[in-house]
Structures are given as structure tokens and as C-alpha cells.
Amino acid sequence: MRARLLGPGDREAAARLLGADAQNNLFLLDLVLGLDAPPAPGEAPAELWGAWRRRTLLGVAALRPCIVLAAQLQVPVLEVLTGALTGVESGLVKSPVEGVDMLWRRLEARGRRALVDRVERAYVLRAGEARLVEPPAGTRIRQATLHDLDALIEAARASLREEQRPDPFNGDPDGFRRWVRGRLPRAQVLERGGSVVFVGYADVRRKEGWLLQGVYTWPGARRRGFASAGVSSLCRSAFNAGAEHVQLSVVEGNQAGGGLYAKLGFQPFASLRTILFA
């Protein structure tokens, strides 16, 4: 068994492998299906590795834009893939706990140190189980526009501070601005009184599922139903587009977030370990 980079010619085999468990591999599946697509502004091009036995693909992992391991890999496959990823100097890994545990042991042995190390709970919602809510009176939900860019930059920075994560804006403000601007087409905002009070991003939008990330409510607007309405709107967009499910993740111990999603009908389905390291 050996590991090698995947190219556009490997897309069909990789998509078939990951598509057999699209719920647990949605982000990786999206990367594979976009192998020959240019990256969004501010984002690194995808770098994907496969574990092969002769011509048979047995497992997939991403090195960029972040490290992601396919779910439920057999140990020999996981060993081959983690061996191919341990040369990275810094980055973010987010994957099922078991795979990250093995990878992180190898990275620590090479002198990497964790800046953030936490467990997240992944949740899934299907249309028949959804209990979505309407926007509160006096609010409007819409697609984000360039006019919202400064507000969304501040929201992204505030979210990082609340999670006690480093703020990339301090080292590369132009790059951070390009990154947020590149995500505008994936963002919906909730507006009240002319001000944006909620934002959420549909970073993966495929028929197999939508992945929501960057869900944020401005501190002064919390506990007023804006987050429930904003997430409900994103879920409606997903189901209207024919998505089989919607998924997102919440930091373990965030009872408010978990409770919010449970009321909308989301169910937990996996534990993920996220490590930001250098």
C-alpha cells in the first residue's frame, strides 16, 4: 500500500469511495469533486492524498486547505495516510477523533504544538425531521453582499476571539479580507433595523448535503431568535435545492448551541477533533 497525490483523473474513484458515506465525508467529497476547479479568493488550492493498493483506492485525506481524514478508515490505511501528512509545519486538522489521535501523535513527535485542541459534535438534519422557524417580525434574511464585507470581517474576527483562536487578520489583513470576500456568495445574513445581526455560511452545497460553518450572532442580538431564524433559512435553501441533509458542528460543552440545533430537529452523529497547530 502506498500514498500519492490525487489528480482530476482520480476524481471518479475518490468520489465513489467517499460517496458511499457522504454524511461523514461531505467536506472531502466536495474537495474531490472540485479537484480541477480554481480555489476561491484567499483560499489555498486543494491538495488531496489517496492510499492505494495497486489500482484500488482505499482511503482519502486532504492536506489543504486543511487536514481532513476520511471517516472510518482501517488502521493500515490510516497509517499510510497519516505518514504522508506529517511533514506539514502548521495548519488546522478537523476529522473524526480516532484518526486525529493517530495523526497528532505523529505530529507531536515531530515537534508540533497545539494552539487549539478541542472536540466538536457534528449534527445532521433531514427535511422530514426539520422544525424550522420563521424570521422574527421586523427582520429580513438575504444573501450577503459586498456592502456587508466590513461587518462580516469583524464577525469572523470576533468569532475567533470567542473561541480563543489566533486572529489571522493581525498578520495579513489583506489576505483575511480576500478570504472573507471570497465567502460572500456562500453567506446569508439576517438584518434588523438596517444592521446585520446574524451570518451563516453554506460552505458545501451539494445534493448529498450542505455543510454550514461560520454561524455567528452579534453579542447584542443574542437570545432573540435570530440564530434559529438564520439557520432555518439556510436549511430551507438547502432542501429547496434538493440537498439530502444539512450538517454543522458545535464545540463540545456549548449547551446553548446544541440546544438551539436540537430544537430545529438536528441530531448528533459524530465526534470531531479540531487542532490548530504550529
C-alpha positions as CSV (number, residue, x, y, z in Angstrom):
1,M,0.0,0.0,0.0
2,R,1.3,3.5,-0.8
3,A,0.1,7.1,-0.7
4,R,0.1,9.5,-3.6
5,L,-1.4,12.8,-4.6
6,L,-4.8,12.7,-6.3
7,G,-5.4,14.4,-9.6
8,P,-8.5,15.0,-11.7
9,G,-8.1,11.5,-13.2
10,D,-8.7,10.1,-9.8
11,R,-11.9,12.0,-9.1
12,E,-14.4,9.3,-10.1
13,A,-12.7,6.6,-7.9
14,A,-12.4,9.0,-4.9
15,A,-16.0,10.3,-5.3
16,R,-17.3,6.7,-5.4
17,L,-15.4,5.8,-2.3
18,L,-16.4,8.9,-0.3
19,G,-19.9,9.0,-1.6
20,A,-20.7,5.6,0.0
21,D,-20.7,7.6,3.3
22,A,-21.4,11.1,2.1
23,Q,-22.7,12.3,5.5
24,N,-19.4,11.6,7.3
25,N,-17.2,12.6,4.3
26,L,-19.1,15.6,2.9
27,F,-16.3,18.1,3.1
28,L,-13.8,15.7,1.5
29,L,-16.3,14.8,-1.2
30,D,-16.7,18.4,-2.1
31,L,-13.0,18.8,-2.4
32,V,-12.7,15.7,-4.6
33,L,-15.4,16.8,-6.9
34,G,-13.8,20.2,-7.3
35,L,-10.3,18.9,-8.0
36,D,-9.8,20.8,-11.2
37,A,-11.7,23.9,-10.1
38,P,-9.8,27.1,-9.2
39,P,-9.8,27.9,-5.4
40,A,-11.9,30.8,-4.1
41,P,-10.1,34.1,-3.5
42,G,-7.9,33.9,-0.3
43,E,-8.1,30.1,-0.2
44,A,-5.3,27.6,-0.9
45,P,-5.9,25.1,-3.8
46,A,-7.0,21.7,-2.6
47,E,-4.3,19.0,-2.0
48,L,-5.6,15.5,-1.7
49,W,-3.9,12.2,-1.0
50,G,-5.1,8.7,-1.6
51,A,-4.0,5.4,-0.1
52,W,-3.7,2.8,-2.9
53,R,-3.2,-0.9,-3.1
54,R,-2.2,-1.3,-6.8
55,R,-5.1,0.3,-8.6
56,T,-7.6,0.2,-5.8
57,L,-8.2,3.4,-3.8
58,L,-8.7,2.5,-0.1
59,G,-8.8,5.9,1.6
60,V,-8.6,9.7,1.1
61,A,-7.2,12.6,3.1
62,A,-6.8,16.3,2.4
63,L,-3.7,18.3,3.3
64,R,-5.0,21.7,2.1
65,P,-7.0,23.8,2.7
66,C,-6.9,22.0,6.0
67,I,-6.1,18.4,7.1
68,V,-9.2,16.2,6.8
69,L,-9.2,12.4,7.1
70,A,-12.0,10.2,5.7
71,A,-14.2,8.6,8.3
72,Q,-13.9,5.0,9.4
73,L,-10.5,4.3,7.8
74,Q,-9.0,0.9,8.6
75,V,-5.8,1.2,10.7
76,P,-3.3,0.2,7.9
77,V,-4.9,2.8,5.6
78,L,-4.9,5.4,8.3
79,E,-1.2,4.7,9.0
80,V,-0.3,5.2,5.3
81,L,-2.2,8.5,5.0
82,T,-1.0,10.0,8.3
83,G,2.5,9.2,7.3
84,A,2.0,11.3,4.1
85,L,0.7,14.2,6.1
86,T,3.2,14.6,9.0
87,G,5.6,16.9,7.1
88,V,3.2,19.8,7.4
89,E,4.7,22.6,9.5
90,S,1.5,24.3,10.7
91,G,-2.2,24.2,9.9
92,L,-5.6,23.0,11.0
93,V,-6.8,19.4,11.3
94,K,-10.5,18.6,11.8
95,S,-11.6,15.0,11.5
96,P,-13.1,12.1,13.4
97,V,-11.5,11.7,16.8
98,E,-9.8,8.3,16.1
99,G,-8.0,9.4,13.0
100,V,-6.8,12.7,14.6
101,D,-5.5,10.9,17.6
102,M,-3.1,8.9,15.5
103,L,-2.1,11.8,13.3
104,W,-1.5,14.1,16.3
105,R,0.8,11.6,18.0
106,R,3.0,11.7,14.9
107,L,2.9,15.5,14.6
108,E,3.8,15.9,18.3
109,A,6.7,13.6,17.8
110,R,7.9,16.0,15.1
111,G,7.8,19.0,17.5
112,R,4.4,20.5,16.6
113,R,2.5,22.1,19.3
114,A,-1.3,22.7,19.6
115,L,-2.6,26.2,19.7
116,V,-6.2,25.0,19.9
117,D,-7.3,21.4,20.7
118,R,-11.0,20.7,21.1
119,V,-13.7,18.2,20.4
120,E,-16.8,19.2,18.4
121,R,-20.1,17.4,18.0
122,A,-21.4,17.1,14.4
123,Y,-25.1,17.4,13.9
124,V,-27.3,16.5,10.9
125,L,-30.8,17.5,9.8
126,R,-33.0,15.9,7.2
127,A,-36.1,17.6,5.7
128,G,-38.6,15.2,7.2
129,E,-37.2,15.9,10.7
130,A,-36.9,19.6,10.4
131,R,-38.7,22.0,12.8
132,L,-37.7,25.3,11.1
133,V,-38.9,28.7,12.3
134,E,-39.8,31.9,10.6
135,P,-37.8,35.2,11.0
136,P,-39.0,37.5,13.8
137,A,-41.1,40.5,12.9
138,G,-39.0,43.4,11.7
139,T,-36.1,41.3,10.3
140,R,-35.0,40.4,6.8
141,I,-32.9,37.5,5.6
142,R,-31.0,37.9,2.4
143,Q,-27.8,37.0,0.5
144,A,-24.7,38.7,1.8
145,T,-23.4,41.5,-0.5
146,L,-20.1,43.4,-0.8
147,H,-21.7,46.1,1.3
148,D,-21.6,43.6,4.3
149,L,-17.9,42.9,3.9
150,D,-16.6,45.0,6.8
151,A,-19.3,43.7,9.2
152,L,-18.6,40.1,8.2
153,I,-14.8,40.6,8.7
154,E,-15.4,41.8,12.2
155,A,-17.8,38.9,12.9
156,A,-15.2,36.4,11.7
157,R,-12.5,38.0,13.9
158,A,-14.9,38.2,16.9
159,S,-15.8,34.5,16.5
160,L,-12.1,33.6,16.5
161,R,-11.6,35.7,19.7
162,E,-14.5,34.0,21.4
163,E,-13.0,30.6,20.6
164,Q,-9.6,31.8,21.8
165,R,-8.1,31.2,18.4
166,P,-5.3,33.3,16.8
167,D,-6.6,36.2,14.6
168,P,-5.0,35.9,11.1
169,F,-6.1,39.5,10.4
170,N,-3.3,40.8,12.6
171,G,-0.6,39.2,10.4
172,D,-2.3,39.5,7.0
173,P,-5.2,41.9,6.9
174,D,-5.4,42.0,3.1
175,G,-5.3,38.2,2.9
176,F,-8.0,37.8,5.6
177,R,-10.2,40.4,3.8
178,R,-9.8,38.4,0.5
179,W,-10.8,35.2,2.3
180,V,-14.0,36.7,3.8
181,R,-14.8,38.4,0.4
182,G,-14.4,35.0,-1.3
183,R,-17.0,33.5,1.0
184,L,-19.7,36.2,0.4
185,P,-21.6,34.1,-2.2
186,R,-22.0,31.3,0.4
187,A,-23.3,33.7,3.1
188,Q,-26.8,34.6,4.3
189,V,-27.4,37.4,6.7
190,L,-30.3,38.4,8.9
191,E,-30.8,42.2,9.1
192,R,-32.7,44.1,11.7
193,G,-33.1,47.9,11.7
194,G,-30.6,48.2,8.9
195,S,-27.9,46.3,10.8
196,V,-26.7,42.8,10.2
197,V,-27.1,40.7,13.4
198,F,-26.6,37.2,12.1
199,V,-24.4,35.5,9.5
200,G,-24.1,31.8,8.4
201,Y,-22.1,30.3,5.5
202,A,-23.1,27.3,3.4
203,D,-19.5,26.2,2.6
204,V,-20.5,23.0,0.9
205,R,-23.6,22.9,-1.2
206,R,-24.2,19.6,-2.9
207,K,-27.1,17.3,-3.5
208,E,-25.5,14.9,-1.0
209,G,-25.7,17.6,1.7
210,W,-24.9,21.2,2.7
211,L,-22.3,22.0,5.3
212,L,-22.9,25.1,7.4
213,Q,-20.0,26.9,9.0
214,G,-19.2,30.4,10.4
215,V,-22.6,30.7,12.1
216,Y,-22.4,33.8,14.2
217,T,-24.8,36.2,16.0
218,W,-23.6,39.6,17.2
219,P,-23.4,39.6,21.0
220,G,-26.0,42.3,21.5
221,A,-28.5,40.4,19.4
222,R,-28.4,37.0,21.1
223,R,-31.3,35.1,22.6
224,R,-33.8,36.8,20.4
225,G,-34.4,34.0,17.9
226,F,-32.2,35.4,15.2
227,A,-29.8,32.4,15.1
228,S,-32.7,30.0,14.9
229,A,-34.3,32.0,12.0
230,G,-31.0,32.4,10.2
231,V,-30.1,28.7,10.4
232,S,-33.7,27.8,9.4
233,S,-33.4,30.0,6.3
234,L,-30.1,28.2,5.3
235,C,-31.8,24.8,5.8
236,R,-34.7,25.9,3.7
237,S,-32.4,26.9,0.9
238,A,-30.6,23.6,1.1
239,F,-33.8,21.5,1.0
240,N,-35.3,23.6,-1.8
241,A,-32.1,22.9,-3.8
242,G,-32.6,19.2,-3.3
243,A,-30.0,18.5,-0.6
244,E,-30.4,15.2,1.2
245,H,-29.3,16.7,4.5
246,V,-27.7,19.7,6.3
247,Q,-24.9,19.4,8.8
248,L,-22.8,21.6,11.1
249,S,-20.7,21.2,14.2
250,V,-20.7,22.7,17.7
251,V,-17.9,22.8,20.2
252,E,-18.4,20.2,22.9
253,G,-19.9,21.8,26.0
254,N,-21.7,24.6,24.1
255,Q,-25.1,23.8,25.5
256,A,-26.7,26.9,24.0
257,G,-25.6,25.9,20.5
258,G,-26.5,22.3,20.9
259,G,-29.9,23.2,22.4
260,L,-30.6,25.6,19.5
261,Y,-29.9,23.0,16.9
262,A,-31.8,20.3,18.7
263,K,-35.0,22.5,18.7
264,L,-34.7,22.7,14.9
265,G,-34.5,18.9,14.6
266,F,-30.8,18.4,14.3
267,Q,-29.4,15.1,15.6
268,P,-25.8,14.4,16.7
269,F,-24.0,11.9,14.5
270,A,-20.2,12.1,15.0
271,S,-17.4,13.5,17.3
272,L,-14.7,15.5,15.6
273,R,-11.3,16.6,17.0
274,T,-10.0,20.0,15.8
275,I,-6.4,21.0,16.4
276,L,-4.8,24.2,15.2
277,F,-1.0,23.7,15.4
278,A,2.3,25.2,14.6
